[in-house]
Amino acid sequence: MEIVTAHGPARVALDEAAAPAFLLVLTHGSNGGVDAPDLLAVRETALGLGGAVVRVTQPFRLAGRRAPGPAAKQDEAWLEVVGRIRERVGGVPLVQGGRSNGARVACRTARAAGAVGVLALAFPLHPPRNPAKSRADELRSAGAEVLVVNGDRDPFGVPDAADAAHVEVLAGERHELSRDPAAVGRAAEPWLRRWAARPVRAGGGR
């Protein structure tokens, strides 16, 4: 289905579950889509744990653009989409995430969205040729527990263990995390299982 935001329509693919344990909302990177191998691997893991999974194609990609544009507009559209999704799948813990640029969006908006956790795949710590320009503050200011899954050969860098609640580094993987997508799902499984096993009420209470 499509959800119209102030910055254009977004497309939503929803895998519902009967009495879901949690809601996982995922999105893509700047140049990719919601069928990226690592996103699909995490989707399968979450569904296996009884979660409902939503994959969001953001307005800029639906419009055919490769550049996401201003972060503020991207974040505003994301929060609109998540709000609409929670109206449909409410009352369960929200975990949001994405790969690359999508991971940045998930971190920046986690507090406002009321997310209990963020799954950051291939988080782009810095531009490939500018390691001094760190984006670690986006991880640190998420306001929710963050799991980072990065490849050890990622030219965008690998976040430090101090920058997130958990950092999983996959050997031999680059930014695409496409060499062994199943390993990405396995890395996410113990962390996602926590939200399946420990339901959190709306507002953060247990």
ChimeraX attribute file (.defattr): number of C-alpha atoms within 10 A of each C-alpha:
attribute: neighborCount
match mode: 1-to-1
recipient: residues
	/A:1	9
	/A:2	14
	/A:3	18
	/A:4	14
	/A:5	16
	/A:6	10
	/A:7	15
	/A:8	14
	/A:9	20
	/A:10	22
	/A:11	18
	/A:12	20
	/A:13	15
	/A:14	15
	/A:15	14
	/A:16	15
	/A:17	16
	/A:18	8
	/A:19	11
	/A:20	19
	/A:21	24
	/A:22	29
	/A:23	29
	/A:24	26
	/A:25	27
	/A:26	28
	/A:27	28
	/A:28	25
	/A:29	27
	/A:30	18
	/A:31	13
	/A:32	17
	/A:33	18
	/A:34	22
	/A:35	14
	/A:36	17
	/A:37	19
	/A:38	24
	/A:39	24
	/A:40	18
	/A:41	19
	/A:42	27
	/A:43	23
	/A:44	15
	/A:45	23
	/A:46	23
	/A:47	19
	/A:48	13
	/A:49	19
	/A:50	18
	/A:51	29
	/A:52	24
	/A:53	26
	/A:54	22
	/A:55	24
	/A:56	25
	/A:57	24
	/A:58	28
	/A:59	23
	/A:60	19
	/A:61	20
	/A:62	14
	/A:63	12
	/A:64	9
	/A:65	12
	/A:66	13
	/A:67	12
	/A:68	17
	/A:69	11
	/A:70	8
	/A:71	13
	/A:72	12
	/A:73	12
	/A:74	18
	/A:75	18
	/A:76	15
	/A:77	23
	/A:78	24
	/A:79	18
	/A:80	17
	/A:81	22
	/A:82	20
	/A:83	15
	/A:84	13
	/A:85	17
	/A:86	16
	/A:87	9
	/A:88	9
	/A:89	20
	/A:90	16
	/A:91	17
	/A:92	20
	/A:93	27
	/A:94	28
	/A:95	26
	/A:96	30
	/A:97	28
	/A:98	28
	/A:99	32
	/A:100	24
	/A:101	22
	/A:102	29
	/A:103	26
	/A:104	28
	/A:105	27
	/A:106	31
	/A:107	29
	/A:108	22
	/A:109	24
	/A:110	25
	/A:111	15
	/A:112	11
	/A:113	18
	/A:114	19
	/A:115	26
	/A:116	22
	/A:117	26
	/A:118	32
	/A:119	28
	/A:120	29
	/A:121	30
	/A:122	30
	/A:123	29
	/A:124	26
	/A:125	25
	/A:126	18
	/A:127	14
	/A:128	12
	/A:129	9
	/A:130	9
	/A:131	13
	/A:132	9
	/A:133	11
	/A:134	15
	/A:135	17
	/A:136	19
	/A:137	12
	/A:138	19
	/A:139	27
	/A:140	17
	/A:141	16
	/A:142	23
	/A:143	19
	/A:144	19
	/A:145	20
	/A:146	27
	/A:147	23
	/A:148	28
	/A:149	26
	/A:150	30
	/A:151	25
	/A:152	16
	/A:153	16
	/A:154	21
	/A:155	16
	/A:156	22
	/A:157	21
	/A:158	23
	/A:159	23
	/A:160	12
	/A:161	11
	/A:162	11
	/A:163	18
	/A:164	21
	/A:165	15
	/A:166	16
	/A:167	19
	/A:168	18
	/A:169	19
	/A:170	19
	/A:171	13
	/A:172	12
	/A:173	18
	/A:174	18
	/A:175	20
	/A:176	19
	/A:177	25
	/A:178	15
	/A:179	16
	/A:180	15
	/A:181	18
	/A:182	18
	/A:183	18
	/A:184	26
	/A:185	22
	/A:186	13
	/A:187	19
	/A:188	22
	/A:189	17
	/A:190	12
	/A:191	16
	/A:192	23
	/A:193	18
	/A:194	11
	/A:195	21
	/A:196	20
	/A:197	11
	/A:198	12
	/A:199	16
	/A:200	18
	/A:201	14
	/A:202	15
	/A:203	11
	/A:204	12
	/A:205	7
	/A:206	8
